[in-house]
Amino acid sequence: MPGFEQLIPKIELLGEDALLVHLASSLDTDCTMHVHALARRIQSVRPGWLRDIVPAYGSLALFVDLSAFSPTVDALDEATT
């Protein structure tokens, strides 16, 4: 598995108000450690639009507060840029 800084995550929508960040297609201890490290890093900055962070084995769910965005902007698009 490449180093954490070399991972290119795949981001997809998870329902109406969440993003799912996939870090790897195979699950192992290193991948899980990277997921939890990313969760801690995001938690340390805690953007105002972030409601919750849910780490899993190979992915991370980010639940978004849609009211933190302008109604004329797609909040999930904005959160991923």
Secondary structure, 3 states (H helix, E strand, C coil): CCCHHHCCCEEEECCCCEEEEECCCCCCHHHHHHHHHHHHHHHHHCCCCEEEEEECCCEEEEEECHHHCCCCCCHHHHHCC
